[in-house]
């Protein structure tokens, strides 16, 4: 059965949830790329040094770390829907404040607050989708968030190019408010998730929501299972995540989050114009449209990932993507070693290296982060687990954003991408050892995987689920 058929069979409420999440993804992606274009003109207006350029870029990422730290708590306390409404308002408000900044300190504060909003969103959105989507399309809808993020990145580069002739960096930053208003119009009409309602003792609301999301399921049986799980659950805090049986899950999600960003994808997104300049490209068309072209290819890759994640499984998709990143880094190191004077074939190979690097990321890491963020913990820990994973991700992002330009100047392109290559290899090894295959599993079933020492319970009865590593005590 194709994913398109499954999506056509998905109730309207489930699709609206996915649409709201996707629109937030557009805003997130737009903000990542529009700063790459806007920075060219902000640097000229405020006469920024290299360190100041890194600071302007890093301010939003630092805010994201703070947002991710509180995102899980807010999601549990206020509800998934309330957080989504607040995100839409925050995106619009702080995008406009960024556009109105008349000096660097004001711009930094606006970017920090925008980052805070983004940080909350990267925790809440996967949880909202994971708890609202039918199991058979949950992976696809979570990957759709990454599709939307890539679309937002493309739009950000194209908007920067369209406005480059006038140097209108304020419009580049402020346009993010438009999709935020669209998100608000969608989300304000949606209910919260059935699982959150059950956590708050609102059984009638949970029944109504679950009936709308999965009308063909045995609603009372599902509610009874949720209630049983919640009744048996105790704690739900950080201490529980740091003890068995969930310490294993915590190590996995925190490690995965860190490798997703430390391998360098946002260096390419934030600083693509600088990278292409180092390869010999010049002019607004090359420096802003070439990155957009790279993201178009990445968008095609994430559509392929979308079609495979619920068919082949999470692990094959993720490992293939990381492997492509390793190959791309080898190519880029070779190009920069040979590239004393870029031009001709060498410049083309450099472009292809950046293209392969980005395609590999969006196919693997970029798509699967949202899946694992939403699937890896039971309901009482889901928001906190997603928060821990995304905080780790964003801490690595801060390091990349804060030091990439300095690395490029001091180590050169070859040294910089050699470092990223080694990190990608380490990421491949980590995923190969620790990532579970959760394709087609209910969220409560995934909980049993961790409680069973990193093995699916069926294995004890002689069954071997597709994709499971058979070595004793292996954590997948």
N, C-alpha and C positions, 0 to 999 in steps of 0.2 A: 504494500500500500504506500503510495507516494506521500511526501510531506504536504503537497498541495491539496491532495484529497483530504488528509487529516485536518488541514487548516480550514477547508470548506465545511467540514463537519463540526468545527468548533463553534460553540454558541457565541452570540453577539457580544455578551459581556466579557468573555475571555479575550476576544479580539480587541475590544476597547481598552482593556488593561494593557495588552501588548502595544496598541497604538499610542497610548499615553507614555509608556516606557520608551518607545521608539522616539517620540518627539523630544523627550528629555535627552536621549542619546544624541539627537541632532544638535542640541544646544551645547552639550559637552564637547562633541567633536568640533563644532564651530569655534568654540573658545580656544581649543588647543591649536588650531591652525591660524586663526585670524591674528593672534599675537605675533606669529612668524612674519606676516606681511606688515602689520602695524608697527612692529619694532624697527623696521627699516626707516620709517618716517618719524617715530617717536625719538629714535636715536639722533636724528638730525635736528629736531626741534629743541630737545633738551640737552643736546651735546653729550650723550651718554658714553662713558667708558665701557670697556668689555665687562668689567665687574658689575657696573650698573645695569647693563643689558641683562646679565644673568640674574640680577636681583629682581628686575621687573618681571622676568619670566618665572622666577622661583617663588615670588610672592603668592601667586595663585596656588601653586603646588603646596606651599606651607599651609595655606588655609585649608586645602583639601585634607591634609593630615589631621588637623584639628576637627574638621567636620566628620571624618571617618571615625575618630575616637568617640564622638558623642552620638553618631548616627544610630548605632544599635540601641542605646539607651532611649533615645527619642522615639525610635520606631516602636519599642515595646511600651513605652509610657503613654505616648499620644496616639499611637495607631499608625498603620502604614498609609492610609489615605490622608490623614491630617498632615503627615510629613510631606507627602507628594504635593499637597496644596501649598504648603509653606515653601517648598522648593521652587514652584513656579513663580510665586511672588518674589522670592529672593533673587532668582535669576534675572527677572525683569528689572528690579530695582538697582541691583549692583552693576548690571551691564550699562545702564544709563548713567550711573554715578562714575563709572570708568570713563565713559565717553565725555563727560563734562569736566574731567580733571584738568586743572590749569597749572599744576606743578607736579614734580615727581613724588613727594610725600603723599599727596592726595590720591594720585594714581596707585601708589603702593597699597594704601589702605583699602581703596575700592577693589583692587585685585585680590587682596587678602580675604575680604568679605565674600567676594564672588567664589573664591576657592573654598571657603567654609561651606557655602551652599552646595558646590559640586561634591565635596567630600561626603556630605550627608546623602546626596543622591546616589553615589556609587555604592553605598551600603543599602539604602532603602529600596531602590528600584529592583535589584535582583530578588530580594526577599518578597516584594510585592508581586512580582511575576511568578516566582516559584510557588507561592501559596495560592495564586489565583488561577493558574493555568492547568488544564487537564494533563495528566501524566504523559500521554502519547505525543503531545506537542510542546511540553514544557521546555525541552532542550532547544527546540526551534525558536520559540518565542524569546528565550533568553539570548540566543545567538542573534535574533533580530535586533536586539538592543545594540549589539556591536555593528550590525549593518547600518543602523541609523547613525551611530557614532562616526563611521567612515564617511557616510553621506555628508554629515556635518563638517568633517574635515575638508572634503572637496569644496563644499559651499564656501567655507572660510577662505580658502586659497583663491577661488574664483572671485569672491567679493573683494578681496584685497587687490587683485589684479584690476578689476573694474574701477576701483577707486584710486588706484596708484597714480593715475595721471594728475589728480588734484592733491594727492598726499593726504586724503581725508581719513586719517587714522581714527578719528572720533566716530565716524560712521561705521568703520570696520568693527569697532568694539561694541557700539550701541545697538547694532542690528540684532544681536542675540536676544533682545527683549521681545522681538516679534514671535518666535516660536514659543517663548515662555507664556505668552498670553493664550496661545492655542492649547498648551498643556493644561492651563488653569480651567479653560472651558470644558475640557474632556474630563479631568479628574474630579472636579467638584460634583459631578453627577454619579460617580461610581461609589459602590459600597466598599467597606474595608474587607479584608480577607476573612474567610470562614475560620481559619485557624486562630487569627487574632481575636475574633469574636468569642471563640470557645475559651481562649486563655483568659478573657475578661468575664466569663460566665454568661455571655449573651447568646444563649442557645438558639432562640428564635431567629435572631439575625444571622447566625451561622447557617441555620437550616435554609433560610431564604436565599442566601448568597450561594451556597453549595448547589442548591437546586438549579439556580440560574447558570452556574459555571459548568456543571456536569449533570445535566438532566437525566442521563441514562444510567447513572450510578445508583447504588442502594444508599440513599442519603442517610437514613437512620443508622445503617451499619458504619458508614464513614464517620458520622458524628460520634457514635459510640467508641470507635477506635481512637478518635482524637481525644475524647474525654478520658478514656482509659490511660492514654499516653500522658496526658496532662496531670492526671491524678497520681500516677506513679512517679512523675518527675519531681525532683526536689532541687533546690538551689537555683540553677540558671545563671550563675555568675561566673566571673573570671576564674575563681578557685576551681570550679568543676571542670573548666576547660583545661586546666593544668594538672588534672589527676586522671588516672585511668578510669574508664576506658577511652575518654575523649582527648587525652593528651596526644595520642597518635594522630587524631584528626586535626588537632591544633597545629602540630608540627607540620603536617602536610599543607594546610591552607596558608599558614604564615610563610613557609618556604616557597610555595608556589607564587604567592603574591609578590614576594621579593624578587624572584627570578623574572617575573613578567616584565618588570620595569628596569631592573639593573642591567638587563641585556641590551638596553639602549634605544627602544623604539621611539620614545618621546624626544630623544636628541634629534632624531630624524624629523619628527613632526614640528618641533619648536624651531629648529635651526636649519631646515632644509635649504633656505636661500644661502646660508653661510657655507653649507657643505657643497652645494653646486658652484658657488663662487670659487671654492678651493679647487674644484675640478676644471675651472676655466670658463664656466658659463658666465654670462653677463646680460644685463637688461631685465626689465620687469617681466617680459614675456617668459624668458627662460627661468628666472628666479622664483616666479610665482605660479606659472602654469605647468612647469615640469613637475613640481611637487603635487599639483592637482592630478596630473596624469598618472603619477605613481599611485595615488589614492584610488583612482578609478580602477586600476588593476587590482588593488587591494580589495575593493568592493566586490569585484568579480570573484575573488578568492573566498571572501566571507560568505557569498551566496553558495559556493560549492560546499563550504563547511556546514552551512545551514542545512543543505540537503543530505549530508552524510552523518551528522552528529547523532541523530536518533536511529540511524540504520547501521552504520559500521561501528559506532560507539565513540566514547569520548577519548579514550587512550590513543587509538590509531590516528585520529585527526590531530591531536595535540602533539604527538611525537613527530609526525610528518612535518608539521609547521616549524617546529624547533630545528629539525634537520635542515630545512631550507634556509633558516637563518644562519646556521653554521657555514653552509656552502657560500652564502652571500658574503659573510665576513671574510672568508678566505679570498674570494674574488676582489673585494675592496682593498684588502691588505696588498694584494699583488698589484692592483691598479695604482695605489699611492706609492708603492716602492718604485714602480717603473715611471711614474708620472712626474718627471722633472719639469717638463713643459707639456701641459695637457693639450689635447687636440686630436681630431680624427677618431680613430678606433679606440684609443685609450679613454677618451671622454665618453664615448658610447658605452664602453664596458663599465665605467664608473656609474653611469646612469642605470645600467642593467643591474649592477650590484645593489644599489639603493632600492630599485624596484623589487628584486628578489627578497631582500631583507624585509621589506614592508609587507609583501604578499605572504611570506612565511609567518610573520607575526600575526596578521589578521586571520589567517587560516587556522592557526593553532592557539597560541596564547590569548590573542585578542578575543576570539570567539568563546573559548572555554572558561575564561576567568569568571564570566557571569554565570555560567552553568554551575561550576563548582562552588561559587560563593553562595548560591541559592540552595544547593543540594547537600552540603557536607555535614550539617548539624541538625539535631532534633529541634522542634519548634521553640523550646525555651532558650536554646542557645543559638538559634539561626541568625538572629540579628547581630548578636555579639560576635559570633564566628565570622560573619561577613565583615563586620567592623574590623576584627583583628586581621583578616586577610587583606582587606583593602588598605588598612593603615600600613601594613608591611609594604604593600605595593607602592603606596604614596611616599613612604620614607625613601624607598629606592628611587622614586621619581624625583624627589628633592635633590638627591645626590647627583643624578644625571643632569637635571636642569641647571644646578648651581655650578657644575664644574666642566661641562662638556666643551664650551668655548675655550676655556683655559687648557684642557687636555688637547684640543685640536691645535692650539698654538704651540704648546710645549712638546707634545709627543708626535705631532703630525698626524695625517690621516692614517698612515700605516699602523702606527703605534696605538692610536685610539681604537681602530676597528679590530686590532689584534686582542686588545683587552676585552672588547665586546664578544669576540669569537670564543675566547676561553670561558667567559661567563655563560655563553649559550651552550657550550659543551657540558658544563656543570649542571645547567638547567635541564638538559636532556637526560642526564644520568639521574637527577633527582626525581623527575617525572616518571622515568622508567621503573624506579624502585617503589615510589610511594603512591602514585595516582590510582584510585579505584576506578573500575568500569561500572558506571551507574546507569547505563542505558536501559530504559524501560523499567527501572526500579521505582517503587513508591518511596516517598520521603521517609516513612516509618521503617521501610525495609532497609534503606541505607543506614539508618540509625543502628540497626542490628549488626551491620558489617563492622562498625567500630566497636560495638559491645562484644563482638565475637573475636576480638583480637586481630582485626584486619583481614578476616576471611568471611566469605558469605556463608550463612548457616547451612545452606544446601550441601556444601562441601562435606559436612560431617555425615551426610546421608549418602555419600558416594556420587554426588552430582558435581559437575564442573561447569559453571556458567561461562558463556562465551567471553573470552578475553581475560579470564582469571589466570594469574600466575600460579603454578602448581607447587612451587617450592614451599616447604613447610615454613610457616610463620612469616611469609613474605607479606609486606605491606604494599598494596597496589594503589 
